[in-house]
Amino acid sequence: FYSSIGSSKSSTGVTSGGTLPPGLTEEEAEEIQVELTKVEDEIQTLRQVLVVKERHATELKRRLGIGPLSEIKQNFTKGWHEVQCSNAYLTASATFEEIGRSDAYKKTQETLSQAGHMTSAAFSSMGSAIRNRFGEIRNSPSFKSFEDKVENMKYKVMGRSNGESDHSPTSNNAPF
C-alpha cells in the first residue's frame, strides 16, 4: 500500500527522505498524498465523462438542427439577460435615471440643444451667403467673359458635330 504512495509522492514533490513542509508530520503528508492521488484520479474520470457528455450534447444539437450560430445567439441573449438582471446594471440604470431627472442635467441638455440650433442656423446662413456670393460671381461681367471664352474654345475644339448650328454658342446654355 505505501509503496504505491511513495511513487505518487515523487511525482508531486513529496519525496521519501526529503524535507516536509513546516508543521506536517510524515504520516500527515502521506495521508494528504493519498487524498491528492484520489482527487486527481476523480478529476481525470470527470474529464473523461465530460468529454463523452459534450459529444453526446453536440450530436443531439445536430439532430435538432441547432447550429453553432444559433447557439452563439442563444448564449448572447442569455448573457445579456444576466447582465440586465445584475446588481451593477440595475444600480447604474437607477443612477442614470436619477441623473436624467436632475436640474443640472436638464440645464446642460437645454444649453446643448440651444447650441445645436445656433450652430445649425449659422451653417445655414453661411450656406446661403456662399450660394449668394457664387450667384453674384456668376452674374459678374468677368465671369460672363470667361464663360464665353470657354464656350468658344469648346466650339472650336469640338467643331460642329452633334448637330450644332453655325452660330457660336452663347452663355445661356452654360453648364453652371
N, C-alpha and C positions, 0 to 999 in steps of 0.2 A: 504494500500500500504506500509506504513512504518513499519507495524507490521511484514511483511514477511522479510523486510530488517533487522530488529532487530534480527530475528532468524538466518539470514545468518551471521550477524556481529559476533555473539557469536562463530560461527564455524571457523571464520577466524582470530579471535584475537581482533577485534574492538568491545568493549562492551559498551553498553549504561551506562553512568556514569563512565566509565574508563578513563584513560588518552589517549589523542590523540597524534599521532606523532607530533613532533615540526613543526610548520608552516602550520598546517592544521586546518581548522575550522570544526565544527561538520557537517555542510552542505556539505563541500568538501569530508569529509570522507564518508558520506552517498552516495554521487554520485559515488565515487570510488568503494564503496562496491557494489552498484547496477551494475556497469560496470564489476567488477570482477565476480559477480554471472553469468552475461550473458556470459562472456568469458568462464568460467568453464563449463557452460551448452553447449556452442558451441563445446568445446573441447570433451566433453563426446559424443555428437552427431557425431562428426567427427571420433572418435574412433570406434563407432558402425558401421558407414558407411565403414570405412577402413577394419574392420573385414569381413564385407559382401563382399567387393570388393576382398579381399585376398582369400576368399573361392571360389569366382567365378573364379578368375585367376587360382587357383590351379585346379579346375575342368576342365577349358579349356586346361590347360597344360596336364592334364591326358588324355584328349580326343585326343590331338595331339601326344601323346606318348613321351612327354618331361618329362624325369625323373629327380630326384634330381642331379644325377651325371652329366648329360649333362648341367643342369642349372649351376652347380658349374663351369664346364669347360667354359661355355659361360661367366660367371661372371669373371673368372680369365683372360680370353682373353681380355675382355673389360677393366678390371683393368690394365693389362699390357700395353694395348694400351694407356690408360690415363697416365700411368707413363712415357711412352716413349714420349708423347707429352708435358709433364710438363716442365716448365721453368727450374726447378732444374736439371732434367735429361739432357735436352739439353745443359745447361751450363756445367755440369760435363762432358758430352761427348765431347764438344768442348775443354775443358781444357785438357782432356786425349789425344786428338788428338794433341794439341799443345805440350804436354809433350813428346809424341811419336816422334815428329819432332825435339826435342831439341838435341843439341850436347851432353849434359850431359847424357841424356837417351841413346843415341846411343853408347857412350863410355862405359857406365855401361853395356849395353846389350852385347857389344863385349867382355868386360872383363869377364862377367859371362859365356859367350859362351866358351871362351878360358879355363876358369877354369873347365867347364864341360868336355871339351875334354881332358884336362890334368888328371882330376880325372878318366875318363873312361880309358885312357891309363894306368894310374897307377894300376887300378884294373885288367886290362887285363894282365899287366906284373906280377902282384902279383899272379894271377891265373895260369899263365904259370910257374912261379917259383915253386909254390906249386905242380903243376902237375909233373914237372920235378923231384922235390925232392921225391915225392911219388914213381915215377918210379925208382929212384936211390935206395930208401929203399927196394922196391920190388925185385930188382935185387941183393941186398946185400946177402952175404953168411949167415948172421944171420937170415934174413927173410926167405931165402930158407930152412934153417934148421928148423925154426919154422913151416913153411908151411908143410914140410914133416912130422913133428911130429903130426900136426893137422890131416893130411890126414891119417896117420897110426892109430891115435886114432879113427877117423871116421870109418875106415875099421874094426877095432876090435869091435867097438860098433855095427855097422850095420851088420857086418858079410858079407857073400857072397850073400846076397839077391839081387834082381833086376837084375839077370843075370850077375853079375860081374865075372871076370875071377879069376884064382887062384893067379895071381901075385899081389903084393901090388901096390897101386896107386902111380903115380908119380906126380911131381909138374907141369906137362904140362897141366893137366886138372883142375888147381886151379880156384876157383871162382873169384880170384882177377884179 
